[in-house]
């Protein structure tokens, strides 16, 4: 049994668990086509979103603090147009490199728990963008009825196939309403037929956001909001599903 945040357990199961999530891939790829690159992903993980973009020939850089996640990406044979950097979202410096598009996919921004971390991240992103460059990211839209529950007991969340086994992922959540943070605990139960052959555990923390909280953070760090969407189909934000933000640098 092992437990991690975004280490070996997360890297082992990530691609299999989210193999069918493609809407965000198409959304960020479209932004990359619109801007023409170069592209920077903050919190690129195993490259689920970044690798298809880089394989189109766009110059790209991926940043992630997890060596295990980046190792999983490297094992996929990324193209020479993609460079990977081990660094935290709120503490990276790529020297004089500048990008037309930076993005943070699949709620990675929610792993920045404090306002100080969020501002540090946004300041660094802005410094790495060309004038008029875009920054896009997504977080989940807060479901107030669900968030009012301080705890959610462990329950089955999904099933997927991995390395010849059926993996059942169970999730439990504990929330702190005062800090708008939640601890998520995953238990991956591995099965062969009807027999349970092992399990792994992962735990991590996330911050939830409201729309105008995000807009305020962006304004404080020199961005102008271009659009706020409810999903990756670019529907206008309506308070449900996702909060997908596209912003531009000011000045």
Backbone torsions as a table, in degrees:
resi	resn	phi	psi	omega
1	UNK	NA	140.3	176.6
2	UNK	-139.9	160.3	-179.9
3	UNK	-138.0	135.1	177.9
4	UNK	-152.9	172.1	176.4
5	UNK	-92.2	-74.6	172.7
6	UNK	-131.6	54.8	178.7
7	UNK	-105.5	-136.2	-171.4
8	UNK	-66.3	-38.3	-179.6
9	UNK	-64.8	-47.9	179.2
10	UNK	-60.4	-44.8	-178.5
11	UNK	-65.2	-34.4	-177.7
12	UNK	-64.7	-41.2	-171.1
13	UNK	-103.6	-10.5	-169.0
14	UNK	-57.4	-52.3	-174.3
15	UNK	-65.3	-40.1	179.5
16	UNK	-67.5	-37.6	-178.2
17	UNK	-68.3	-33.4	-173.2
18	UNK	-116.0	23.9	-177.4
19	UNK	-60.5	-29.0	-175.7
20	UNK	-93.7	-1.9	178.8
21	UNK	-85.5	103.0	-175.8
22	UNK	-122.5	-11.4	-176.2
23	UNK	-62.1	-41.8	-179.9
24	UNK	-70.7	-32.4	176.9
25	UNK	-59.4	-47.5	-179.6
26	UNK	-64.5	-38.2	-178.7
27	UNK	-63.9	-51.4	-178.0
28	UNK	-70.2	-32.4	175.9
29	UNK	-64.3	-38.1	177.7
30	UNK	-65.2	-40.7	176.4
31	UNK	-62.6	-39.3	178.3
32	UNK	-63.1	-40.3	177.3
33	UNK	-64.8	-41.0	-178.7
34	UNK	-64.1	-39.7	-177.2
35	UNK	-85.1	-29.2	179.7
36	UNK	85.0	-1.5	179.1
37	UNK	79.5	174.0	0.5
38	UNK	-70.6	162.5	-170.8
39	UNK	-124.4	141.1	176.8
40	UNK	-124.9	125.5	172.3
41	UNK	-107.2	129.6	178.0
42	UNK	-97.4	115.7	-176.3
43	UNK	79.5	56.2	-170.9
44	UNK	-78.7	-16.0	177.3
45	UNK	58.3	-133.2	-177.8
46	UNK	-85.7	5.9	176.5
47	UNK	84.6	18.9	-179.4
48	UNK	-54.5	-39.7	179.4
49	UNK	-94.6	-41.8	-171.9
50	UNK	-72.8	-38.3	-174.2
51	UNK	-62.2	-44.5	176.3
52	UNK	-60.2	-34.5	177.7
53	UNK	-67.3	-47.8	-178.9
54	UNK	-62.7	-33.2	-178.4
55	UNK	-71.8	-9.4	173.3
56	UNK	-81.7	-4.4	179.9
57	UNK	100.9	-0.6	178.9
58	UNK	-72.6	134.9	173.4
59	UNK	-67.0	130.6	-173.3
60	UNK	-146.3	151.3	173.6
61	UNK	-129.0	136.2	176.0
62	UNK	-118.0	132.4	179.0
63	UNK	-115.7	134.1	173.3
64	UNK	-154.6	145.7	-179.2
65	UNK	-84.2	-11.3	-174.4
66	UNK	-95.5	110.4	175.2
67	UNK	-58.7	-34.4	-178.9
68	UNK	-67.0	-40.4	178.7
69	UNK	-66.8	-42.8	179.0
70	UNK	-67.0	-33.2	176.5
71	UNK	-63.8	-39.5	177.4
72	UNK	-63.9	-36.9	177.7
73	UNK	-67.3	-46.1	-179.0
74	UNK	-61.4	-31.7	-179.8
75	UNK	-66.6	-15.1	179.8
76	UNK	-86.8	-0.6	178.8
77	UNK	70.2	61.0	-179.6
78	UNK	-65.2	154.3	-179.2
79	UNK	-73.9	164.1	179.7
80	UNK	-66.2	-13.5	177.3
81	UNK	-75.4	-6.6	-176.8
82	UNK	-112.7	127.4	175.6
83	UNK	-117.2	138.3	-176.9
84	UNK	-113.6	139.5	-177.4
85	UNK	-131.3	130.6	175.6
86	UNK	-87.3	111.1	-178.5
87	UNK	-165.7	157.4	176.7
88	UNK	-78.5	154.6	-178.9
89	UNK	-60.6	-31.2	-176.6
90	UNK	-104.6	15.3	-178.0
91	UNK	-154.1	73.0	177.5
92	UNK	-138.2	152.1	-179.8
93	UNK	-148.0	113.2	-178.9
94	UNK	-103.6	25.7	177.6
95	UNK	65.4	-129.1	-176.6
96	UNK	-89.2	4.9	-179.3
97	UNK	-66.7	135.6	178.6
98	UNK	-131.2	149.3	-172.3
99	UNK	-128.9	150.5	173.9
100	UNK	-83.2	-25.6	179.4
101	UNK	-139.1	130.7	166.7
102	UNK	-122.8	144.8	177.6
103	UNK	-149.1	161.4	177.4
104	UNK	-136.3	105.9	-170.6
105	UNK	-93.3	165.2	171.3
106	UNK	50.7	47.3	169.2
107	UNK	66.2	20.2	179.8
108	UNK	-60.3	-32.8	-179.5
109	UNK	-60.2	-24.1	-178.4
110	UNK	-73.3	-8.4	176.2
111	UNK	-83.2	-3.5	172.6
112	UNK	-89.5	103.9	-169.1
113	UNK	-79.7	-34.5	-173.1
114	UNK	-106.0	158.2	176.8
115	UNK	-60.3	-38.4	179.5
116	UNK	-60.8	-43.8	178.0
117	UNK	-64.8	-41.7	-179.5
118	UNK	-63.2	-44.7	179.2
119	UNK	-65.8	-41.0	178.1
120	UNK	-59.7	-42.8	179.2
121	UNK	-62.0	-48.3	-176.9
122	UNK	-65.7	-37.7	176.9
123	UNK	-62.1	-42.8	179.9
124	UNK	-67.9	-39.6	176.6
125	UNK	-60.0	-47.8	-178.1
126	UNK	-60.6	-40.4	179.7
127	UNK	-62.1	-24.9	-177.1
128	UNK	-97.6	5.7	178.8
129	UNK	-101.7	145.8	171.4
130	UNK	-70.4	160.5	176.2
131	UNK	-54.3	130.5	-176.8
132	UNK	78.3	5.5	179.9
133	UNK	-66.1	156.2	-176.1
134	UNK	-107.1	147.2	171.5
135	UNK	-127.3	126.9	-178.9
136	UNK	-127.3	145.0	178.0
137	UNK	-160.6	166.0	179.7
138	UNK	-135.5	147.3	172.5
139	UNK	-138.9	165.7	177.5
140	UNK	-81.0	144.7	174.6
141	UNK	-72.5	131.1	-175.3
142	UNK	-68.0	124.7	173.2
143	UNK	-89.6	101.7	-170.0
144	UNK	-62.7	-36.8	179.2
145	UNK	-64.2	-40.6	-180.0
146	UNK	-72.8	-41.4	-178.8
147	UNK	-66.2	-21.6	178.7
148	UNK	-69.7	-15.0	178.0
149	UNK	-83.1	117.8	-178.1
150	UNK	-66.3	-24.3	179.6
151	UNK	-143.7	147.8	168.5
152	UNK	-122.4	118.6	-179.2
153	UNK	-66.8	161.1	-177.7
154	UNK	-57.8	133.9	178.4
155	UNK	-149.2	152.7	177.3
156	UNK	-64.1	133.4	-177.4
157	UNK	-112.3	-38.9	-179.6
158	UNK	-161.5	165.8	173.3
159	UNK	-133.5	143.1	177.0
160	UNK	-156.2	165.2	-179.6
161	UNK	-97.4	137.8	179.2
162	UNK	-152.7	123.1	174.5
163	UNK	52.2	43.3	177.3
164	UNK	78.2	8.1	179.8
165	UNK	-123.2	155.5	169.3
166	UNK	-91.3	126.0	179.5
167	UNK	-108.5	125.4	175.8
168	UNK	-106.3	120.3	179.7
169	UNK	-99.8	123.9	175.5
170	UNK	-104.6	143.5	-178.6
171	UNK	-128.5	142.2	171.6
172	UNK	-133.6	146.7	-174.4
173	UNK	-134.1	138.4	170.5
174	UNK	-125.2	131.8	-175.2
175	UNK	-116.0	148.8	172.6
176	UNK	-118.6	103.1	-174.6
177	UNK	-65.8	-31.8	-176.9
178	UNK	-66.2	-34.4	-177.9
179	UNK	-105.0	-0.1	-177.0
180	UNK	55.7	40.8	179.1
181	UNK	-123.4	157.8	179.2
182	UNK	-141.9	142.8	171.9
183	UNK	-101.7	125.8	179.2
184	UNK	-109.7	130.2	-179.7
185	UNK	-120.8	119.3	178.3
186	UNK	-104.3	140.2	170.4
187	UNK	-123.9	118.3	-179.8
188	UNK	-97.2	110.3	179.6
189	UNK	-98.0	120.4	-177.1
190	UNK	-95.3	131.5	-176.6
191	UNK	-129.9	143.6	168.8
192	UNK	-123.7	109.8	-171.5
193	UNK	65.1	-127.4	179.1
194	UNK	-94.2	-0.6	-175.0
195	UNK	-96.7	133.6	173.1
196	UNK	-84.3	122.2	-173.7
197	UNK	-109.4	-3.2	178.4
198	UNK	164.4	173.8	176.5
199	UNK	-153.4	156.2	175.1
200	UNK	-131.2	158.0	-177.9
201	UNK	-130.3	148.4	178.3
202	UNK	-142.2	140.8	176.3
203	UNK	-139.4	141.6	178.7
204	UNK	-154.9	166.1	-179.3
205	UNK	-116.4	149.3	179.7
206	UNK	-140.5	151.4	173.5
207	UNK	-106.5	137.2	172.7
208	UNK	-101.4	153.9	-174.0
209	UNK	-128.4	155.4	168.2
210	UNK	-106.5	158.1	-172.5
211	UNK	-53.3	-52.9	-172.0
212	UNK	-75.9	-19.3	170.1
213	UNK	-63.1	-44.2	178.0
214	UNK	-65.3	-42.8	-180.0
215	UNK	-62.4	-37.3	178.6
216	UNK	-66.0	-44.1	177.6
217	UNK	-59.1	-42.7	-179.8
218	UNK	-66.1	-42.3	179.5
219	UNK	-62.5	-37.5	-179.5
220	UNK	-66.5	-20.8	-174.3
221	UNK	-114.8	18.8	170.8
222	UNK	88.0	24.9	177.9
223	UNK	-111.3	153.0	168.9
224	UNK	-114.9	131.7	-179.9
225	UNK	-74.5	125.1	178.4
226	UNK	-90.5	-40.9	-178.2
227	UNK	-160.4	150.1	172.1
228	UNK	-128.8	121.6	-175.4
229	UNK	-112.7	158.0	177.4
230	UNK	-89.7	-14.8	-179.8
231	UNK	-165.9	-178.8	-175.4
232	UNK	-80.7	-1.6	172.3
233	UNK	-85.9	4.6	176.7
234	UNK	70.4	26.8	170.7
235	UNK	-68.5	140.9	177.7
236	UNK	-58.0	145.5	-177.2
237	UNK	-61.8	133.3	-178.5
238	UNK	-129.3	12.0	177.6
239	UNK	90.4	1.2	-178.1
240	UNK	-123.7	167.6	173.5
241	UNK	64.3	-102.2	-174.9
242	UNK	-116.9	165.0	163.8
243	UNK	-119.9	108.0	-178.4
244	UNK	-111.3	116.6	-172.3
245	UNK	-112.7	135.6	170.7
246	UNK	-122.6	123.8	-178.7
247	UNK	-128.6	161.1	175.8
248	UNK	-124.0	153.9	175.3
249	UNK	-70.1	142.9	176.6
250	UNK	-88.8	144.7	173.2
251	UNK	75.6	NA	NA
